[in-house]
Amino acid sequence: MGVVSRSVGNAFRNKVRSGAVVVILAVAIGLALAMLVANQAVGAKVDSLKASVGNNLTVNPAGSRGGLGGGNPLTTADATKAAAVAHVTGVNGTLTVRLANAATASTSGSAGGPADRGGADRGGAAGRFGSSGTTSLVSAVQPGVLGQRNNGTGSTGSPTGGTAGGTTQPTFTIPIQATGVSSPTTAAGTALKLTGGAQLSDFAANSTQALVGSTLAAKNSLKVGSTFTVQTRTMKVTGIFDAGDAFDNNGIYLPLAATQTLVDQAGQLSSLNVVVDSIENVAATQAALTTALGASNVDVTAGSNNLQSAITSLGTVQNISLIAFIASLVTAGLIVLLIMIMVVRERRREIGVLKAIGASNRTIGVQFTLEALVLVVLGTVVGAVVAAFSSNPIVSALVAGNTGSTVSAAGPVRGGGFGGGGFGGGGFTRTRGAFAGASQLIGTISTSVGWQTLVLGAVGILAIAAIGALIPALLTARVRPIEVLRGE
């Protein structure tokens, strides 16, 4: 206890210097812990991507990806065929449609624009994008100049759509994307992130349940339990979701059968998400699905390109965080080494006296090592707090820096073609699922400083600090007492 008490007391002999050392160590140790946390969070994300996306395939109508092409809608029969293919463990069909605001659509119809289903624009005239029905909801996304121009006559002279034959075109509003799902998951096969309420539970054709995006809910003052209409049916908000950005949150999720009934597209699907039993069988299953459903009828896309790009980017982040963790540990060790060299040199006389009264080299080395460890433990405590607040911004910056320029190899996935998910059916959709680029695939990575991380980091830090403190103490302790005292 004498050695321990002396070590603790000596650690605070010079309070100003000790405080400065603790602050410097806290920064280095905090960075080390933050990098360790980032490394573990990215590793967990890689495992999650491999498990949830690496064995997924997406089936779309052939020729539909540009939104302007042909193609026929998929059907429930196609889903049944896909489920029968070897190595397929699950098939999730969706129907994505566009809903125009009922009031705007009615005005458009009365103004002479092409109208159907109560004034919903069905495409054709003035280059308009089609919609499948109407809703009482008002879009939370403004079209801007480009949206108005695309909705107009093709003339770039008027940002509000220009005129056609002397008739002013009605003001364009972004239609709302409605996706019908057959389970509490998105087209990518992953559960929606809810900020309130509960997932869909009634998937019958007469269901009135709906999930609403957060920006759309805010625009229309909706909350869980609120109601709105789709066509003539009153829907109830069971949950509010956050899909990651304002555009994707300008949409709703409905039960698949209810969506098919509301827009008169019974048995039709915009896309299929197919789950394969393992990543190794993805390529063979992709070829088998193409053969079973017909190469001229479907496009079968694997997420492997985007997955590989995402994993490569995250691997770079892991390497950077690991190198930074090691560098921070070494920095902390060097700080301790330099401080202890200075301390030991200042206390050579004390060491000589201890040697003269019979203290062993081991006792002297332990005393100075414990003295350094007291400062390191304090630095670790403060550093853990620093890591808790800095790990999320650090990992976000690292991921953004390595995936910001990543672009989807397959391009964005579009809805079905004419009569199905395209013009006049589901409309020109913008599905940003799990395969719409590596950055979208990665999404958000959240970090947490758990006790396992603290223990692992603390062990490494204390080991480096102990070495840094022990070296100068042992070197000085080997000097004979008479030499030390004579030098003083």
Buried (B, 14 or more C-beta within 10 A) or exposed (E): EEBEEBBEEBBBEEEEBBEEBBEBBBBBBBBBBBBBBBBBBBBEBBEBBBEBBBBBBBBBBBBBBEBEBBBBBBBBEBBEBBEEBEBBEBBBBBBBBBBBBBEBBBBBBEEEBBBBBBBBBBBEEBBBBBBBBBBBBBBBBEBEEEBBBBBBBEEEEBBBBBBBEEEEBBEBBBBBBBBBBBBBBBBBBBEBEBBBBEBBEEBEEEBBBBBBBBBBBBBBEBEBEBEBBBBEBEBEBBBBBBBEEBBBBBBBBBBBBBBBBBBEBEBBBBBBBBBBBEBEBBEEBBEBBBEBBEEEBBBBBBBBBBBEBBBEBBBBBBEBBBEBBBBBBBBBBEBBBEBBBEBBEEBBEBBBBBBEEEBEBEBBBBBBBBBBBBBBBBBBBBBBEBBBEBBBEBBBEBBEEBBEEBEBBBEBBBBBBBBBBBBBBBBBBBBBBBBBBBBBBBBEBEBEBEEEBBEBBBEBBBEBBBBBBBBBBBEBBEBEBEEBBEEE
